Amino acid sequence: MKAIYVVLILLSMVFVYELFLGYMQYNDIDGSSNDGSLDIKGSFQNSGVMAMYLVVQLPLMYFLILEAGSGQVKFIGNKVRGLKSLRWGIYITLFVATVFLVYKTQSRTSYLSLATISLACILLRHGHWLRRKMAAMTKGGRFAVISIMVMVVSLSACSLFAMKKASALGRMMKIAITWEHMDDFLLTGTGLGRFSWYYPQWQAEYFASHSQPPTSFFLNAGESYIIFNELLQLLKEIGLIGFALFVILMIGFFSLKSAKHFRLMRALKLTVIGILSCSLASYPLHVNYLLWLFSFCFFTAVILATSSFFSFINNRIAAVFNLKLKILSLTISVLLLSCVSVKSISLFYSYCHWMQVRGSAGSAEIRMNTYRSLEKSLGKDGKFLTDYGYVLLNEGHTAGSAIVLDDARRYFISLQTIETLSVACFENGQVNDAIACRKWLCNFLPARFGLRYELLKLYQSKNDSVNARRIANAILEMPVKIPSSRVQYIKNTAKGILEVK
């Protein structure tokens, strides 16, 4: 148990550090963003992730500061355990400081998570008392309480939606597009990590097949590979079978009990509830630290609830297996782990080498040779291949660039990948392939005037006046999200094309 509490103390130190870093960033706000909300990001490089992290770790901080002295952590010391008012003061200070930073980041997901954790905490601590009170009420009283709760939830949801309406509409669009493909890979899923490859294609397909999409969807279609709903994305990645197993695991997790460590068990469950609530509107399981925290809570709860069971199983195994069999099993495990470790270290070295040469200002020949050597180990990394194709294009190797970029989109699809491929195809004389790439980009990001303008120029290079006029007309009909001189120039150019008889 001491090892678990040591980890909790380390987690609390990281929490305090991130909180301090957040306040340092808040004090350094210089107006680079409209209200400074995006500048408070701790070491996570994202204000929303920073806010989520602070909120979901509050239950563990509550346990460590206020409950860990209840005969469970003897090595902390009697004096500290006895200073109840001091501990309350420390926790309230941290809680208020966290809520203030979350308010400044304007993270709607963190608001939702904080409300969910608070409600779950009340139900876990006072659920029996609340049920008795509700049972003792008249039907009219129960109806009034439920009506008030529904009104509060509805008003809160409307307020969160209105806080960043464009962002909310964009997330609704992603969910709607994904929902249209629920039948695809229904049982087995796309595979872990493959959703980010399929979704751009689904978004492009949606706008290609809907001639009159909702204006809110049209304007808020951005370059995204996640849908800000982890549970739906997880369902698409692991399918119904895998998701059913995940649900069973979660039900089992929340059913775990430990009479000796019930306070810690409650804190672990509240932390997982916080992360799952964030999953409804963001991507906490794509953040390494939050994914690790989720796993830590899950396995710690299993250990606490089943420690006696594991002890019994271990004794039975010791009685059945002899020493030679144990040594053989250990040797095989070490060999397998070594093979995995060697491969991982090799990939990590290649990745670091890529990052180094990517930012270097060495000769073109040295850079090209380095990329060629790295292709052996990173040949299935779409981001590496995209960067390699871009380097080849800049060095004038258009044919090689087109081949590498075409290979890259088998693993990774992005604006840069397809746009660079279009340029490579055009310079290599493959104008029709370049047009196909540009048409796809116009469907993927329909509100981008620059992408349609590039497609217009390609049609003009082919002297295809029919399609050029069609694209020019589409440009004039496009709604403008953010007016600019560039947009006005593109519209004037399109207008000039249509005026030519």
Residue pairs with C-beta under 8 A, 6 or more apart in sequence:
1 72
1 261
2 75
4 264
4 300
4 303
5 64
5 68
5 72
5 73
5 75
7 296
8 60
8 63
8 64
8 68
9 64
11 57
11 60
11 293
12 60
12 61
12 64
12 65
15 54
15 57
15 61
15 94
16 94
18 42
18 43
18 44
18 50
18 53
18 54
19 54
19 94
19 97
19 98
19 101
21 42
21 43
22 40
22 41
22 42
22 50
22 54
22 101
23 97
23 101
25 39
25 40
25 41
25 42
26 36
26 39
26 40
26 101
26 104
28 39
29 36
29 39
29 40
32 39
33 39
35 106
36 104
37 47
37 104
37 105
37 106
38 47
39 47
40 47
40 50
40 101
40 104
40 105
41 47
41 49
41 50
42 50
42 53
44 50
44 53
44 287
44 289
47 105
47 107
48 105
48 107
48 109
48 110
48 282
49 284
49 287
49 290
50 101
50 105
51 101
51 102
51 105
51 107
51 109
51 110
52 107
52 109
52 110
52 113
52 278
52 282
52 284
52 287
52 290
53 287
53 289
53 290
54 98
54 101
54 102
54 110
55 98
55 102
55 110
55 113
55 114
55 117
55 274
55 278
56 113
56 117
56 271
56 274
56 275
56 278
56 284
56 290
56 293
57 271
57 293
58 95
58 98
58 114
58 117
58 274
59 117
59 121
59 266
59 267
59 268
59 270
59 271
59 274
60 267
60 268
60 271
61 91
61 94
62 91
62 267
63 263
63 264
63 266
63 267
65 87
65 90
65 91
65 94
66 87
66 88
66 91
67 263
67 264
67 267
68 76
68 263
68 264
69 76
69 80
69 81
69 82
69 87
70 263
72 261
72 263
72 264
80 87
99 114
102 110
102 111
102 114
106 163
106 164
108 160
108 163
108 164
108 168
108 281
109 278
109 280
109 281
109 282
110 278
111 160
112 160
112 277
112 278
112 280
112 281
113 274
113 275
113 277
113 278
114 274
115 156
116 273
116 274
116 277
117 270
117 273
117 274
117 277
120 269
120 270
120 273
121 270
122 130
123 130
124 266
124 269
124 270
125 266
134 142
134 145
137 145
160 168
161 168
166 219
166 220
167 220
169 216
169 217
169 220
170 220
170 221
170 222
170 224
171 227
171 228
171 229
171 281
172 216
173 214
173 216
173 217
173 220
173 221
174 199
174 203
174 224
174 227
174 228
174 229
175 227
175 229
175 232
176 217
177 199
177 202
177 203
177 206
178 199
178 202
178 227
178 232
178 233
178 236
179 232
180 202
180 206
181 198
181 202
181 236
182 236
184 190
184 198
185 236
185 239
186 239
186 240
187 239
187 240
187 241
188 239
188 241
188 242
189 235
189 236
189 237
189 238
189 239
189 242
189 243
190 197
190 198
190 236
190 237
191 237
192 237
192 238
193 237
194 237
195 225
195 226
195 233
195 236
195 237
196 225
196 226
197 411
197 412
197 413
198 236
199 224
199 225
199 226
199 227
200 223
200 225
200 413
200 414
200 444
201 413
203 221
203 224
203 443
203 444
204 440
204 443
204 444
205 443
206 213
207 213
207 218
207 221
207 443
207 444
207 446
208 443
213 446
215 479
218 446
218 447
218 479
219 447
219 479
219 481
220 447
221 444
221 445
221 446
221 447
222 445
223 414
223 415
223 444
223 445
225 414
226 233
226 283
226 286
227 233
228 281
228 282
228 283
229 279
229 280
229 281
230 278
230 279
230 280
230 282
230 283
230 284
230 285
230 286
231 276
231 279
231 280
234 243
234 246
234 285
235 243
238 246
249 298
250 276
253 269
253 272
253 298
253 301
253 302
254 269
256 265
256 301
256 302
256 304
256 305
256 306
257 265
257 305
258 264
258 265
258 301
258 304
258 305
260 304
261 304
264 300
264 304
265 301
265 304
265 305
268 297
268 298
268 300
268 301
268 304
269 297
269 301
271 293
271 294
271 297
272 294
272 297
272 298
275 284
275 285
275 290
275 293
275 294
278 284
278 290
279 285
284 290
284 291
284 294
285 291
285 294
303 310
321 329
346 377
347 377
347 378
350 374
350 377
350 378
351 378
353 370
353 374
354 374
354 378
354 384
354 387
357 367
357 370
357 371
357 374
358 387
360 367
364 395
367 391
368 391
368 392
368 395
371 388
371 391
374 384
374 388
375 384
375 385
375 388
378 384
378 385
379 385
380 411
381 411
381 412
382 408
382 409
382 410
382 411
382 412
382 413
382 417
383 412
385 404
385 405
385 407
385 408
385 411
385 412
386 405
386 408
386 412
386 414
386 416
386 417
386 420
388 404
388 408
389 401
389 402
389 404
389 405
389 408
389 417
389 420
389 421
389 424
390 401
390 416
390 420
392 398
392 400
392 401
392 404
392 424
393 401
393 420
393 423
393 424
393 427
398 424
398 427
398 428
399 428
401 420
401 424
401 428
402 421
402 424
402 425
402 428
402 430
402 433
405 417
405 420
405 421
405 424
406 421
408 417
408 421
409 417
409 418
409 421
415 441
415 444
415 445
418 437
418 440
418 441
418 444
419 437
419 441
419 451
421 437
422 433
422 434
422 437
422 438
422 441
422 454
423 434
425 431
425 433
425 434
425 437
426 434
426 458
426 461
431 458
431 461
431 462
434 458
435 455
435 458
435 459
435 462
438 451
438 454
438 455
438 458
439 455
441 448
441 451
441 455
442 448
442 451
442 452
442 455
445 451
446 478
447 478
447 479
447 481
449 475
449 478
449 480
449 486
449 487
449 490
449 491
450 486
450 490
452 471
452 474
452 475
452 478
452 490
453 475
453 490
453 493
453 494
455 471
456 468
456 471
456 472
456 475
456 493
456 494
456 497
459 465
459 467
459 468
459 471
460 468
468 497
469 497
469 498
471 494
472 493
472 494
472 495
472 497
472 498
473 494
473 498
475 490
475 491
475 494
476 491
476 494
476 495
476 498
480 487
